[in-house]
Each structure stands twice: as structure tokens, then as C-alpha cells.
């Protein structure tokens, strides 16, 4: 039971971040310098660790859009950094699967229609960070109904958590 608690909590928190990250926190607007410093520090740490990571094949050529990075602060004060991820490997894999699938439908011919974000969690002991990739995949019907916008109240689709080094995390 305890083994399932942490992954379930991580999945719930990560899902919340994707949907809430579009909204600006008033404190962030009033104090953009401290937010920026946290992002710069996390970026420096991440880029120093990236060459030593044994990356999972889908993330070897991924691009991180640090210009659109942001922070998210939970009610308990814990703050994480979110960085949009541009992953051409996921799009190529998704498109090639839909072309080779013998039961191709209009849903599978679209390719990758989801979003990916790098989540950087500061360690509580202050000695670095933890990283995960959050992948949100809405259904095609959902995208049509909501004009390609994500609405956390009515979301229909899949949310998965990935490790940069080992791939998909079973929750």
C-alpha cells in the first residue's frame, strides 16, 4: 500500500501542475526576480547533469524550452520548476505507429497531440533536484470539444510520468 502512495501522489501533483501552470500566481507577478533566479539555478544544475545521464532513447534529442519555464508553488510552500519539452522522437514514433497500424482510424492518424513538461523538484536537503517528465494525452474527441485547450474540470485522456533515464513509470 505504501509503495503505491508516493507514485499516486506524484501523478496527482503532476497532473495538477499541467492544468494550473497556465495561471499566474500574484506573488510570482510581484516578485519575478526570485522566480527567475530559481529557474536559472535549476537550469544550470540540469545542464550540468545532462551529459552524465544515461538518457532513455525517447529523450536523447529532446529540447527544453527554458524561455517558457515557470514555477509552481503548492499550498504547503513546496515549489517546483516546470519546463515545456519539445520531443520530436515522440511525434515521429507516434506518426510511424499510426502509418503501420493495420487498423488505422482517424484518431491514430493524427500523431502526438499531447503535451510534455520537464518537472524539476528541489531536494528537501538542498543538494540538487529530482526530475520527471509529465506527459498529458487528451483524446481526440476531447480536443475537438474544447477547441484544443486543456480544461482540468472536464479532462478526458491519459496522464503518464516518465523518467529521463528509465522511461515510463508505472503508477
Secondary structure, DSSP 8 states (H G I E B T S, - for coil): -HHHHHHHHHHHHHHHHHHHTTS--HHHHHTHHHHHHHHHHHHHHHHHHHTTS---GGGTT-EEEEEEEEEEE-TTS-EEEEEEEE-HHHHHHHHHHHHH-TT--TTTTS----EEEEEEEE-TTSS-EEEEEEEEEE-HHHHHHTTT---TTS--EEEEEEETTTEEE--
